[in-house]
Amino acid sequence: MKKGYKVTDVKREKKIGVAAENLEELIEKSCNKLGFNVSCAECRLCVAEDGTQVDDDEYLATLPSQTLFILLKNTEKMVTDFDYYYDLIRSQKKDYIDTGAAAKEFLSTNIKEKFKVFQKYIAAADDARTMLSERTQDPGWFEGLEPSEKTKEQSMAKRVKDRMRGYYYKTKSALQSSDVYIHSKNGRGKKLIDQFLTDLRNILESYKYNETYFNRKANKSSRICDETGLFECGGLWSSDKCLYEGEHLINPYRSREERIIFQTWNLDHKIELSRSIIPKILEAIDGLYNSDIKCMLCDKDSKIGGIEADRYYLQIFTRENLKLVHIVCHYKGKHDAESGVYTLCQKCYGGQSYK
Protein backbone atom coordinates (compact mmCIF):
# COMPACT_ATOMS: atom_id res chain seq x y z
CA MET A 1 0.00 0.00 0.00
CA LYS A 2 1.42 3.36 -1.03
CA LYS A 3 1.90 6.23 1.42
CA GLY A 4 2.43 9.91 0.72
CA TYR A 5 5.66 11.62 1.80
CA LYS A 6 7.30 15.03 1.42
CA VAL A 7 10.83 15.24 0.03
CA THR A 8 13.24 18.14 -0.45
CA ASP A 9 16.94 18.59 -1.15
CA VAL A 10 19.55 19.60 1.41
CA LYS A 11 19.22 23.28 0.41
CA ARG A 12 15.41 23.18 0.85
CA GLU A 13 15.00 24.84 -2.56
CA LYS A 14 12.10 22.67 -3.71
CA LYS A 15 9.64 20.49 -1.82
CA ILE A 16 7.72 17.71 -3.57
CA GLY A 17 5.07 15.17 -2.70
CA VAL A 18 5.76 11.52 -3.48
CA ALA A 19 3.52 8.46 -3.17
CA ALA A 20 5.57 5.29 -2.79
CA GLU A 21 5.21 1.72 -1.60
CA ASN A 22 8.84 1.10 -0.68
CA LEU A 23 12.19 2.83 -0.23
CA GLU A 24 13.47 2.10 -3.73
CA GLU A 25 10.38 3.62 -5.32
CA LEU A 26 10.53 6.64 -3.00
CA ILE A 27 14.16 7.41 -3.86
CA GLU A 28 13.66 6.83 -7.60
CA LYS A 29 10.63 9.13 -7.83
CA SER A 30 12.29 11.76 -5.66
CA CYS A 31 15.41 11.76 -7.84
CA ASN A 32 13.31 12.32 -10.95
CA LYS A 33 11.09 15.04 -9.47
CA LEU A 34 13.97 16.94 -7.88
CA GLY A 35 16.06 16.68 -11.05
CA PHE A 36 19.04 14.87 -9.53
CA ASN A 37 21.53 14.04 -12.30
CA VAL A 38 22.93 10.97 -10.53
CA SER A 39 21.76 7.39 -10.18
CA CYS A 40 19.57 6.30 -7.27
CA ALA A 41 22.47 4.22 -5.95
CA GLU A 42 24.40 7.46 -5.43
CA CYS A 43 21.68 8.94 -3.20
CA ARG A 44 20.46 8.44 0.35
CA LEU A 45 17.32 9.46 2.22
CA CYS A 46 17.24 11.01 5.71
CA VAL A 47 14.51 12.25 8.04
CA ALA A 48 14.64 16.07 7.97
CA GLU A 49 13.87 16.50 11.66
CA ASP A 50 16.82 14.63 13.15
CA GLY A 51 18.94 13.32 10.25
CA THR A 52 18.17 9.61 10.73
CA GLN A 53 19.08 7.73 7.54
CA VAL A 54 16.37 5.45 6.16
CA ASP A 55 18.02 2.40 4.64
CA ASP A 56 15.36 -0.31 4.59
CA ASP A 57 11.65 -0.77 3.94
CA GLU A 58 10.96 -1.98 7.47
CA TYR A 59 12.03 1.29 9.06
CA LEU A 60 10.27 3.33 6.37
CA ALA A 61 7.03 1.52 7.25
CA THR A 62 7.24 2.79 10.85
CA LEU A 63 7.24 6.44 9.72
CA PRO A 64 3.90 8.25 9.28
CA SER A 65 2.52 9.64 6.04
CA GLN A 66 3.68 13.18 5.17
CA THR A 67 7.04 12.70 6.91
CA LEU A 68 9.52 15.19 5.46
CA PHE A 69 12.71 13.64 4.05
CA ILE A 70 15.95 15.10 2.73
CA LEU A 71 17.29 13.44 -0.43
CA LEU A 72 21.06 13.75 -0.61
CA LYS A 73 23.76 12.78 -3.03
CA ASN A 74 26.40 10.65 -1.34
CA THR A 75 28.81 13.58 -1.67
CA GLU A 76 26.50 15.92 0.29
CA LYS A 77 26.41 16.40 4.05
CA MET A 78 23.13 16.04 5.93
CA VAL A 79 21.79 19.23 7.54
CA THR A 80 18.94 18.77 10.04
CA ASP A 81 16.02 21.19 10.28
CA PHE A 82 17.50 22.70 13.42
CA ASP A 83 20.92 23.36 11.83
CA TYR A 84 19.36 24.67 8.63
CA TYR A 85 17.11 27.21 10.33
CA TYR A 86 19.83 28.22 12.76
CA ASP A 87 22.22 28.98 9.88
CA LEU A 88 19.41 30.82 8.07
CA ILE A 89 18.81 33.05 11.07
CA ARG A 90 22.53 33.77 11.37
CA SER A 91 22.79 34.74 7.70
CA GLN A 92 19.70 36.96 7.62
CA LYS A 93 19.78 38.55 11.06
CA LYS A 94 23.28 40.00 11.26
CA ASP A 95 22.15 42.91 13.43
CA TYR A 96 20.74 40.50 15.96
CA ILE A 97 23.95 38.49 15.94
CA ASP A 98 25.99 41.66 16.53
CA THR A 99 23.69 42.54 19.39
CA GLY A 100 24.23 39.04 20.68
CA ALA A 101 27.99 39.62 20.71
CA ALA A 102 27.47 42.65 22.93
CA ALA A 103 25.19 40.61 25.15
CA LYS A 104 27.86 37.94 25.36
CA GLU A 105 30.34 40.52 26.62
CA PHE A 106 27.80 41.68 29.22
CA LEU A 107 27.26 38.11 30.35
CA SER A 108 30.96 37.31 30.64
CA THR A 109 30.85 37.98 34.38
CA ASN A 110 28.52 36.46 36.99
CA ILE A 111 26.93 34.39 34.22
CA LYS A 112 25.09 32.01 36.54
CA GLU A 113 23.35 34.72 38.53
CA LYS A 114 22.37 36.72 35.44
CA PHE A 115 21.10 33.61 33.68
CA LYS A 116 18.87 32.72 36.62
CA VAL A 117 17.33 36.20 36.59
CA PHE A 118 16.67 36.09 32.83
CA GLN A 119 15.23 32.62 33.11
CA LYS A 120 12.67 33.77 35.68
CA TYR A 121 11.47 36.56 33.37
CA ILE A 122 11.26 34.22 30.35
CA ALA A 123 9.41 31.56 32.30
CA ALA A 124 6.95 34.09 33.73
CA ALA A 125 6.21 35.49 30.26
CA ASP A 126 5.50 32.09 28.72
CA ASP A 127 3.93 30.16 31.60
CA ALA A 128 0.37 30.58 30.36
CA ARG A 129 1.19 29.23 26.91
CA THR A 130 3.41 26.49 28.29
CA MET A 131 0.53 24.75 30.03
CA LEU A 132 -1.69 24.78 26.94
CA SER A 133 -1.95 21.30 25.48
CA GLU A 134 -4.17 21.07 22.40
CA ARG A 135 -3.31 22.12 18.85
CA THR A 136 -6.34 24.42 18.74
CA GLN A 137 -5.06 26.27 21.82
CA ASP A 138 -1.46 26.84 20.70
CA PRO A 139 -1.29 26.26 16.91
CA GLY A 140 2.13 27.91 16.53
CA TRP A 141 3.74 25.20 18.66
CA PHE A 142 2.58 22.53 16.17
CA GLU A 143 3.93 24.24 13.05
CA GLY A 144 5.73 21.66 10.90
CA LEU A 145 4.28 18.64 12.73
CA GLU A 146 1.89 16.01 11.41
CA PRO A 147 -1.85 16.89 11.45
CA SER A 148 -2.46 13.70 13.46
CA GLU A 149 -0.57 15.19 16.42
CA LYS A 150 -3.39 16.83 18.38
CA THR A 151 -1.74 17.51 21.75
CA LYS A 152 1.75 18.48 22.90
CA GLU A 153 1.93 15.37 25.07
CA GLN A 154 1.10 13.12 22.11
CA SER A 155 3.76 14.85 20.02
CA MET A 156 6.45 14.55 22.69
CA ALA A 157 5.59 10.87 23.20
CA LYS A 158 6.12 10.38 19.47
CA ARG A 159 9.54 12.05 19.71
CA VAL A 160 10.80 9.58 22.30
CA LYS A 161 9.35 6.62 20.40
CA ASP A 162 11.26 7.76 17.32
CA ARG A 163 14.47 7.78 19.36
CA MET A 164 13.78 4.28 20.68
CA ARG A 165 13.13 3.00 17.16
CA GLY A 166 16.42 4.56 16.13
CA TYR A 167 18.29 2.61 18.84
CA TYR A 168 16.56 -0.60 17.78
CA TYR A 169 17.41 -0.19 14.10
CA LYS A 170 20.99 0.79 14.91
CA THR A 171 21.32 -2.45 16.89
CA LYS A 172 19.60 -4.45 14.17
CA SER A 173 21.79 -3.00 11.41
CA ALA A 174 25.00 -3.74 13.34
CA LEU A 175 24.02 -7.33 14.16
CA GLN A 176 22.83 -8.09 10.64
CA SER A 177 26.11 -6.74 9.23
CA SER A 178 28.21 -9.09 11.38
CA ASP A 179 30.19 -12.06 10.05
CA VAL A 180 28.20 -14.56 12.09
CA TYR A 181 24.97 -13.30 10.50
CA ILE A 182 26.27 -13.26 6.93
CA HIS A 183 28.71 -16.17 6.75
CA SER A 184 27.53 -18.77 9.29
CA LYS A 185 26.98 -22.36 8.16
CA ASN A 186 23.41 -23.31 7.25
CA GLY A 187 22.31 -19.80 8.23
CA ARG A 188 22.35 -20.69 11.93
CA GLY A 189 23.98 -17.41 12.95
CA LYS A 190 21.27 -15.54 11.06
CA LYS A 191 18.56 -17.50 12.88
CA LEU A 192 20.11 -16.80 16.30
CA ILE A 193 20.38 -13.06 15.65
CA ASP A 194 16.88 -12.84 14.16
CA GLN A 195 15.47 -14.64 17.22
CA PHE A 196 17.28 -12.24 19.56
CA LEU A 197 16.03 -9.21 17.60
CA THR A 198 12.48 -10.55 17.75
CA ASP A 199 12.75 -10.99 21.53
CA LEU A 200 14.21 -7.50 21.92
CA ARG A 201 11.52 -5.88 19.80
CA ASN A 202 8.73 -7.74 21.60
CA ILE A 203 9.96 -6.38 24.93
CA LEU A 204 10.23 -2.85 23.52
CA GLU A 205 6.71 -3.03 22.10
CA SER A 206 5.33 -4.40 25.37
CA TYR A 207 6.59 -1.23 27.09
CA LYS A 208 5.22 0.92 24.23
CA TYR A 209 8.66 2.23 23.32
CA ASN A 210 8.86 4.03 26.70
CA GLU A 211 6.60 6.73 25.30
CA THR A 212 6.04 8.20 28.77
CA TYR A 213 9.60 9.54 29.14
CA PHE A 214 8.83 12.91 27.50
CA ASN A 215 5.12 13.03 28.45
CA ARG A 216 4.56 15.53 31.26
CA LYS A 217 1.13 14.03 32.06
CA ALA A 218 2.53 10.55 32.68
CA ASN A 219 3.15 9.24 36.20
CA LYS A 220 6.04 10.97 37.95
CA SER A 221 8.06 7.75 38.09
CA SER A 222 7.59 7.19 34.34
CA ARG A 223 8.65 10.60 32.99
CA ILE A 224 11.93 12.50 32.84
CA CYS A 225 10.42 16.00 33.03
CA ASP A 226 8.36 17.70 35.74
CA GLU A 227 4.62 18.33 35.50
CA THR A 228 5.16 21.53 33.44
CA GLY A 229 7.40 19.77 30.91
CA LEU A 230 10.71 21.15 32.21
CA PHE A 231 13.74 18.92 31.59
CA GLU A 232 17.04 19.16 33.48
CA CYS A 233 20.38 17.98 32.13
CA GLY A 234 21.69 14.86 33.87
CA GLY A 235 25.32 15.87 33.35
CA LEU A 236 28.24 13.91 31.97
CA TRP A 237 27.77 10.15 31.73
CA SER A 238 30.11 9.61 34.69
CA SER A 239 28.61 12.33 36.93
CA ASP A 240 25.66 12.25 39.31
CA LYS A 241 24.50 15.73 38.28
CA CYS A 242 25.09 18.50 35.76
CA LEU A 243 27.97 20.86 36.55
CA TYR A 244 26.03 23.76 34.98
CA GLU A 245 23.50 23.98 37.78
CA GLY A 246 20.48 26.10 36.86
CA GLU A 247 21.69 26.62 33.27
CA HIS A 248 21.08 23.40 31.35
CA LEU A 249 17.29 23.49 31.48
CA ILE A 250 14.72 23.36 28.70
CA ASN A 251 10.95 23.18 28.36
CA PRO A 252 10.01 22.03 24.83
CA TYR A 253 6.33 22.47 25.76
CA ARG A 254 6.83 26.25 25.99
CA SER A 255 7.40 27.14 22.33
CA ARG A 256 8.09 25.75 18.88
CA GLU A 257 11.64 27.10 19.10
CA GLU A 258 12.38 25.22 22.31
CA ARG A 259 10.77 22.09 20.87
CA ILE A 260 13.20 22.25 17.93
CA ILE A 261 16.21 22.98 20.17
CA PHE A 262 15.24 19.99 22.32
CA GLN A 263 16.23 17.77 19.39
CA THR A 264 19.87 18.61 20.20
CA TRP A 265 19.52 17.13 23.70
CA ASN A 266 20.74 13.54 23.78
CA LEU A 267 19.57 10.42 25.54
CA ASP A 268 23.13 9.38 26.30
CA HIS A 269 24.03 5.72 26.87
CA LYS A 270 26.27 5.51 29.93
CA ILE A 271 27.29 2.04 28.74
CA GLU A 272 27.77 2.81 25.07
CA LEU A 273 25.61 1.11 22.47
CA SER A 274 28.16 0.85 19.65
CA ARG A 275 31.34 0.40 21.67
CA SER A 276 30.11 -2.01 24.34
CA ILE A 277 26.52 -3.29 24.23
CA ILE A 278 26.43 -4.47 20.61
CA PRO A 279 29.87 -6.18 20.80
CA LYS A 280 28.74 -8.03 23.95
CA ILE A 281 25.53 -9.15 22.21
CA LEU A 282 27.68 -10.56 19.42
CA GLU A 283 29.84 -12.38 22.00
CA ALA A 284 26.67 -13.91 23.43
CA ILE A 285 25.55 -14.96 19.93
CA ASP A 286 28.98 -16.51 19.28
CA GLY A 287 28.65 -18.54 22.49
CA LEU A 288 25.30 -19.94 21.37
CA TYR A 289 26.58 -20.54 17.84
CA ASN A 290 29.61 -22.48 19.10
CA SER A 291 27.65 -24.30 21.86
CA ASP A 292 29.95 -22.72 24.43
CA ILE A 293 27.64 -20.98 26.92
CA LYS A 294 28.63 -19.64 30.32
CA CYS A 295 25.46 -19.25 32.39
CA MET A 296 25.38 -15.90 34.19
CA LEU A 297 23.12 -17.29 36.95
CA CYS A 298 24.47 -20.69 37.92
CA ASP A 299 27.96 -20.09 36.47
CA LYS A 300 27.91 -23.49 34.75
CA ASP A 301 29.05 -24.27 31.23
CA SER A 302 26.39 -25.45 28.80
CA LYS A 303 25.91 -26.25 25.13
CA ILE A 304 22.26 -25.18 24.94
CA GLY A 305 20.57 -22.09 26.31
CA GLY A 306 19.51 -18.57 25.47
CA ILE A 307 20.21 -14.86 25.78
CA GLU A 308 18.66 -12.75 28.53
CA ALA A 309 17.26 -10.14 26.15
CA ASP A 310 15.68 -8.24 29.07
CA ARG A 311 19.13 -7.24 30.33
CA TYR A 312 20.11 -5.78 26.96
CA TYR A 313 16.71 -4.09 26.69
CA LEU A 314 17.38 -2.28 29.97
CA GLN A 315 20.76 -1.07 28.73
CA ILE A 316 19.60 0.06 25.28
CA PHE A 317 16.18 1.57 25.94
CA THR A 318 15.67 2.51 29.60
CA ARG A 319 16.72 5.08 32.18
CA GLU A 320 18.78 2.41 33.89
CA ASN A 321 21.44 3.26 31.29
CA LEU A 322 20.07 6.37 29.54
CA LYS A 323 20.63 9.93 30.72
CA LEU A 324 19.10 13.03 29.10
CA VAL A 325 21.88 15.57 28.56
CA HIS A 326 22.47 19.00 27.08
CA ILE A 327 24.72 18.89 24.01
CA VAL A 328 27.58 20.41 26.05
CA CYS A 329 27.42 17.49 28.49
CA HIS A 330 27.29 14.84 25.77
CA TYR A 331 30.76 13.28 25.98
CA LYS A 332 31.59 11.53 22.69
CA GLY A 333 34.82 9.91 23.86
CA LYS A 334 35.01 6.35 25.15
CA HIS A 335 33.07 5.68 28.35
CA ASP A 336 34.75 3.51 30.98
CA ALA A 337 31.65 1.39 31.49
CA GLU A 338 31.10 -2.07 30.06
CA SER A 339 28.15 -4.28 29.19
CA GLY A 340 28.28 -8.04 29.71
CA VAL A 341 27.66 -11.39 28.03
CA TYR A 342 24.21 -12.26 29.35
CA THR A 343 23.71 -15.91 28.42
CA LEU A 344 21.82 -18.58 30.35
CA CYS A 345 21.92 -22.36 30.33
CA GLN A 346 18.78 -24.20 29.25
CA LYS A 347 17.67 -24.82 32.84
CA CYS A 348 18.04 -21.20 33.96
CA TYR A 349 16.70 -19.79 30.69
CA GLY A 350 13.31 -21.35 31.28
CA GLY A 351 11.84 -20.62 27.87
CA GLN A 352 12.48 -22.26 24.53
CA SER A 353 16.24 -22.31 23.95
CA TYR A 354 17.86 -20.51 21.02
CA LYS A 355 18.54 -22.98 18.21
C-alpha positions as CSV (number, residue, x, y, z in Angstrom):
1,M,0.0,0.0,0.0
2,K,1.4,3.4,-1.0
3,K,1.9,6.2,1.4
4,G,2.4,9.9,0.7
5,Y,5.7,11.6,1.8
6,K,7.3,15.0,1.4
7,V,10.8,15.2,0.0
8,T,13.2,18.1,-0.5
9,D,16.9,18.6,-1.1
10,V,19.5,19.6,1.4
11,K,19.2,23.3,0.4
12,R,15.4,23.2,0.9
13,E,15.0,24.8,-2.6
14,K,12.1,22.7,-3.7
15,K,9.6,20.5,-1.8
16,I,7.7,17.7,-3.6
17,G,5.1,15.2,-2.7
18,V,5.8,11.5,-3.5
19,A,3.5,8.5,-3.2
20,A,5.6,5.3,-2.8
21,E,5.2,1.7,-1.6
22,N,8.8,1.1,-0.7
23,L,12.2,2.8,-0.2
24,E,13.5,2.1,-3.7
25,E,10.4,3.6,-5.3
26,L,10.5,6.6,-3.0
27,I,14.2,7.4,-3.9
28,E,13.7,6.8,-7.6
29,K,10.6,9.1,-7.8
30,S,12.3,11.8,-5.7
31,C,15.4,11.8,-7.8
32,N,13.3,12.3,-10.9
33,K,11.1,15.0,-9.5
34,L,14.0,16.9,-7.9
35,G,16.1,16.7,-11.1
36,F,19.0,14.9,-9.5
37,N,21.5,14.0,-12.3
38,V,22.9,11.0,-10.5
39,S,21.8,7.4,-10.2
40,C,19.6,6.3,-7.3
41,A,22.5,4.2,-6.0
42,E,24.4,7.5,-5.4
43,C,21.7,8.9,-3.2
44,R,20.5,8.4,0.3
45,L,17.3,9.5,2.2
46,C,17.2,11.0,5.7
47,V,14.5,12.3,8.0
48,A,14.6,16.1,8.0
49,E,13.9,16.5,11.7
50,D,16.8,14.6,13.2
51,G,18.9,13.3,10.3
52,T,18.2,9.6,10.7
53,Q,19.1,7.7,7.5
54,V,16.4,5.5,6.2
55,D,18.0,2.4,4.6
56,D,15.4,-0.3,4.6
57,D,11.6,-0.8,3.9
58,E,11.0,-2.0,7.5
59,Y,12.0,1.3,9.1
60,L,10.3,3.3,6.4
61,A,7.0,1.5,7.2
62,T,7.2,2.8,10.8
63,L,7.2,6.4,9.7
64,P,3.9,8.3,9.3
65,S,2.5,9.6,6.0
66,Q,3.7,13.2,5.2
67,T,7.0,12.7,6.9
68,L,9.5,15.2,5.5
69,F,12.7,13.6,4.1
70,I,16.0,15.1,2.7
71,L,17.3,13.4,-0.4
72,L,21.1,13.8,-0.6
73,K,23.8,12.8,-3.0
74,N,26.4,10.6,-1.3
75,T,28.8,13.6,-1.7
76,E,26.5,15.9,0.3
77,K,26.4,16.4,4.0
78,M,23.1,16.0,5.9
79,V,21.8,19.2,7.5
80,T,18.9,18.8,10.0
81,D,16.0,21.2,10.3
82,F,17.5,22.7,13.4
83,D,20.9,23.4,11.8
84,Y,19.4,24.7,8.6
85,Y,17.1,27.2,10.3
86,Y,19.8,28.2,12.8
87,D,22.2,29.0,9.9
88,L,19.4,30.8,8.1
89,I,18.8,33.1,11.1
90,R,22.5,33.8,11.4
91,S,22.8,34.7,7.7
92,Q,19.7,37.0,7.6
93,K,19.8,38.6,11.1
94,K,23.3,40.0,11.3
95,D,22.2,42.9,13.4
96,Y,20.7,40.5,16.0
97,I,23.9,38.5,15.9
98,D,26.0,41.7,16.5
99,T,23.7,42.5,19.4
100,G,24.2,39.0,20.7
101,A,28.0,39.6,20.7
102,A,27.5,42.7,22.9
103,A,25.2,40.6,25.2
104,K,27.9,37.9,25.4
105,E,30.3,40.5,26.6
106,F,27.8,41.7,29.2
107,L,27.3,38.1,30.4
108,S,31.0,37.3,30.6
109,T,30.8,38.0,34.4
110,N,28.5,36.5,37.0
111,I,26.9,34.4,34.2
112,K,25.1,32.0,36.5
113,E,23.4,34.7,38.5
114,K,22.4,36.7,35.4
115,F,21.1,33.6,33.7
116,K,18.9,32.7,36.6
117,V,17.3,36.2,36.6
118,F,16.7,36.1,32.8
119,Q,15.2,32.6,33.1
120,K,12.7,33.8,35.7
121,Y,11.5,36.6,33.4
122,I,11.3,34.2,30.4
123,A,9.4,31.6,32.3
124,A,7.0,34.1,33.7
125,A,6.2,35.5,30.3
126,D,5.5,32.1,28.7
127,D,3.9,30.2,31.6
128,A,0.4,30.6,30.4
129,R,1.2,29.2,26.9
130,T,3.4,26.5,28.3
131,M,0.5,24.8,30.0
132,L,-1.7,24.8,26.9
133,S,-1.9,21.3,25.5
134,E,-4.2,21.1,22.4
135,R,-3.3,22.1,18.8
136,T,-6.3,24.4,18.7
137,Q,-5.1,26.3,21.8
138,D,-1.5,26.8,20.7
139,P,-1.3,26.3,16.9
140,G,2.1,27.9,16.5
141,W,3.7,25.2,18.7
142,F,2.6,22.5,16.2
143,E,3.9,24.2,13.1
144,G,5.7,21.7,10.9
145,L,4.3,18.6,12.7
146,E,1.9,16.0,11.4
147,P,-1.8,16.9,11.5
148,S,-2.5,13.7,13.5
149,E,-0.6,15.2,16.4
150,K,-3.4,16.8,18.4
151,T,-1.7,17.5,21.7
152,K,1.7,18.5,22.9
153,E,1.9,15.4,25.1
154,Q,1.1,13.1,22.1
155,S,3.8,14.9,20.0
156,M,6.4,14.5,22.7
157,A,5.6,10.9,23.2
158,K,6.1,10.4,19.5
159,R,9.5,12.0,19.7
160,V,10.8,9.6,22.3
161,K,9.3,6.6,20.4
162,D,11.3,7.8,17.3
163,R,14.5,7.8,19.4
164,M,13.8,4.3,20.7
165,R,13.1,3.0,17.2
166,G,16.4,4.6,16.1
167,Y,18.3,2.6,18.8
168,Y,16.6,-0.6,17.8
169,Y,17.4,-0.2,14.1
170,K,21.0,0.8,14.9
171,T,21.3,-2.4,16.9
172,K,19.6,-4.4,14.2
173,S,21.8,-3.0,11.4
174,A,25.0,-3.7,13.3
175,L,24.0,-7.3,14.2
176,Q,22.8,-8.1,10.6
177,S,26.1,-6.7,9.2
178,S,28.2,-9.1,11.4
179,D,30.2,-12.1,10.0
180,V,28.2,-14.6,12.1
181,Y,25.0,-13.3,10.5
182,I,26.3,-13.3,6.9
183,H,28.7,-16.2,6.8
184,S,27.5,-18.8,9.3
185,K,27.0,-22.4,8.2
186,N,23.4,-23.3,7.3
187,G,22.3,-19.8,8.2
188,R,22.4,-20.7,11.9
189,G,24.0,-17.4,13.0
190,K,21.3,-15.5,11.1
191,K,18.6,-17.5,12.9
192,L,20.1,-16.8,16.3
193,I,20.4,-13.1,15.7
194,D,16.9,-12.8,14.2
195,Q,15.5,-14.6,17.2
196,F,17.3,-12.2,19.6
197,L,16.0,-9.2,17.6
198,T,12.5,-10.6,17.7
199,D,12.8,-11.0,21.5
200,L,14.2,-7.5,21.9
201,R,11.5,-5.9,19.8
202,N,8.7,-7.7,21.6
203,I,10.0,-6.4,24.9
204,L,10.2,-2.9,23.5
205,E,6.7,-3.0,22.1
206,S,5.3,-4.4,25.4
207,Y,6.6,-1.2,27.1
208,K,5.2,0.9,24.2
209,Y,8.7,2.2,23.3
210,N,8.9,4.0,26.7
211,E,6.6,6.7,25.3
212,T,6.0,8.2,28.8
213,Y,9.6,9.5,29.1
214,F,8.8,12.9,27.5
215,N,5.1,13.0,28.4
216,R,4.6,15.5,31.3
217,K,1.1,14.0,32.1
218,A,2.5,10.5,32.7
219,N,3.2,9.2,36.2
220,K,6.0,11.0,37.9
221,S,8.1,7.8,38.1
222,S,7.6,7.2,34.3
223,R,8.7,10.6,33.0
224,I,11.9,12.5,32.8
225,C,10.4,16.0,33.0
226,D,8.4,17.7,35.7
227,E,4.6,18.3,35.5
228,T,5.2,21.5,33.4
229,G,7.4,19.8,30.9
230,L,10.7,21.1,32.2
231,F,13.7,18.9,31.6
232,E,17.0,19.2,33.5
233,C,20.4,18.0,32.1
234,G,21.7,14.9,33.9
235,G,25.3,15.9,33.4
236,L,28.2,13.9,32.0
237,W,27.8,10.1,31.7
238,S,30.1,9.6,34.7
239,S,28.6,12.3,36.9
240,D,25.7,12.3,39.3
241,K,24.5,15.7,38.3
242,C,25.1,18.5,35.8
243,L,28.0,20.9,36.5
244,Y,26.0,23.8,35.0
245,E,23.5,24.0,37.8
246,G,20.5,26.1,36.9
247,E,21.7,26.6,33.3
248,H,21.1,23.4,31.3
249,L,17.3,23.5,31.5
250,I,14.7,23.4,28.7
251,N,10.9,23.2,28.4
252,P,10.0,22.0,24.8
253,Y,6.3,22.5,25.8
254,R,6.8,26.2,26.0
255,S,7.4,27.1,22.3
256,R,8.1,25.8,18.9
257,E,11.6,27.1,19.1
258,E,12.4,25.2,22.3
259,R,10.8,22.1,20.9
260,I,13.2,22.2,17.9
261,I,16.2,23.0,20.2
262,F,15.2,20.0,22.3
263,Q,16.2,17.8,19.4
264,T,19.9,18.6,20.2
265,W,19.5,17.1,23.7
266,N,20.7,13.5,23.8
267,L,19.6,10.4,25.5
268,D,23.1,9.4,26.3
269,H,24.0,5.7,26.9
270,K,26.3,5.5,29.9
271,I,27.3,2.0,28.7
272,E,27.8,2.8,25.1
273,L,25.6,1.1,22.5
274,S,28.2,0.8,19.6
275,R,31.3,0.4,21.7
276,S,30.1,-2.0,24.3
277,I,26.5,-3.3,24.2
278,I,26.4,-4.5,20.6
279,P,29.9,-6.2,20.8
280,K,28.7,-8.0,23.9
281,I,25.5,-9.1,22.2
282,L,27.7,-10.6,19.4
283,E,29.8,-12.4,22.0
284,A,26.7,-13.9,23.4
285,I,25.6,-15.0,19.9
286,D,29.0,-16.5,19.3
287,G,28.6,-18.5,22.5
288,L,25.3,-19.9,21.4
289,Y,26.6,-20.5,17.8
290,N,29.6,-22.5,19.1
291,S,27.6,-24.3,21.9
292,D,30.0,-22.7,24.4
293,I,27.6,-21.0,26.9
294,K,28.6,-19.6,30.3
295,C,25.5,-19.2,32.4
296,M,25.4,-15.9,34.2
297,L,23.1,-17.3,37.0
298,C,24.5,-20.7,37.9
299,D,28.0,-20.1,36.5
300,K,27.9,-23.5,34.8
301,D,29.0,-24.3,31.2
302,S,26.4,-25.4,28.8
303,K,25.9,-26.3,25.1
304,I,22.3,-25.2,24.9
305,G,20.6,-22.1,26.3
306,G,19.5,-18.6,25.5
307,I,20.2,-14.9,25.8
308,E,18.7,-12.8,28.5
309,A,17.3,-10.1,26.2
310,D,15.7,-8.2,29.1
311,R,19.1,-7.2,30.3
312,Y,20.1,-5.8,27.0
313,Y,16.7,-4.1,26.7
314,L,17.4,-2.3,30.0
315,Q,20.8,-1.1,28.7
316,I,19.6,0.1,25.3
317,F,16.2,1.6,25.9
318,T,15.7,2.5,29.6
319,R,16.7,5.1,32.2
320,E,18.8,2.4,33.9
321,N,21.4,3.3,31.3
322,L,20.1,6.4,29.5
323,K,20.6,9.9,30.7
324,L,19.1,13.0,29.1
325,V,21.9,15.6,28.6
326,H,22.5,19.0,27.1
327,I,24.7,18.9,24.0
328,V,27.6,20.4,26.1
329,C,27.4,17.5,28.5
330,H,27.3,14.8,25.8
331,Y,30.8,13.3,26.0
332,K,31.6,11.5,22.7
333,G,34.8,9.9,23.9
334,K,35.0,6.3,25.2
335,H,33.1,5.7,28.4
336,D,34.7,3.5,31.0
337,A,31.6,1.4,31.5
338,E,31.1,-2.1,30.1
339,S,28.2,-4.3,29.2
340,G,28.3,-8.0,29.7
341,V,27.7,-11.4,28.0
342,Y,24.2,-12.3,29.3
343,T,23.7,-15.9,28.4
344,L,21.8,-18.6,30.3
345,C,21.9,-22.4,30.3
346,Q,18.8,-24.2,29.2
347,K,17.7,-24.8,32.8
348,C,18.0,-21.2,34.0
349,Y,16.7,-19.8,30.7
350,G,13.3,-21.3,31.3
351,G,11.8,-20.6,27.9
352,Q,12.5,-22.3,24.5
353,S,16.2,-22.3,23.9
354,Y,17.9,-20.5,21.0
355,K,18.5,-23.0,18.2
